[in-house]
Amino acid sequence: MVDFFEIDETKKTVKILNLDDFSVDDLKKYIEELNQEIDRVNLEINKKDNFKKDAENYFK
């Protein structure tokens, strides 16, 4: 997603893009990269949920 985003590391935020500046091909590539990022985030959520469940089971 480096192609599209400017990241503010101190605030952990991403600047908003002006989509008018992109071609249709660029927008499709952007969607593809966003979907990959969503998948990555969902994997991290699942990993943390599993870790939490394991910890809860350990202390039961």
N, C-alpha and C positions, 0 to 999 in steps of 0.2 A: 504494500500500500504506500510505499515510499513515493511512487510516481505522482500521487495526488494530494498528499497531505503535508501540511506544515504543522509540526508538533511543538507545543510549548512544554518543554520538559519540566519546568518548575511548577506549572499548574496541572500537568498531566492532562492537557486538553488538546483538541485538534481545531484548527481554524476552519471556519465554514467556507466551502467552495462556491464560487459562482459558476453554476452549471452552464450558463449561457456561453461560456468561453470554450466548451468542449464540443468536439465533433460527435457524431453518433457512434463511431467506432470507439472513441475514447470513453464515452458514457457506458458502452457495453463492457469495456475492459474494467471500468470503475465498478460496475455492478458485480462482475466476476470476483474482483479483489475484495469487495465488501462481503460477498458470500463466503469466501475463504476465511475472512476475519471472523465472521459469525460462527463458522464451524470451529475455529480455534478457541473462541471464547466459550462456546458450549462445552468443548472438551475440558477446559479449565474448570468450569462450573461443576461438571460431573466428577472430576478428580477431587475437588474440594468437598463436594457432597459425600463422596465415598469416604474420604478421610474423616469427615465429621461423624459419619455413621460408625466407622470403625472405632473411633474414640469413645463414642457413646456406649457402644457394646462392651468395650473394655472396662468401663467404669460401672457397669450394671451389676 
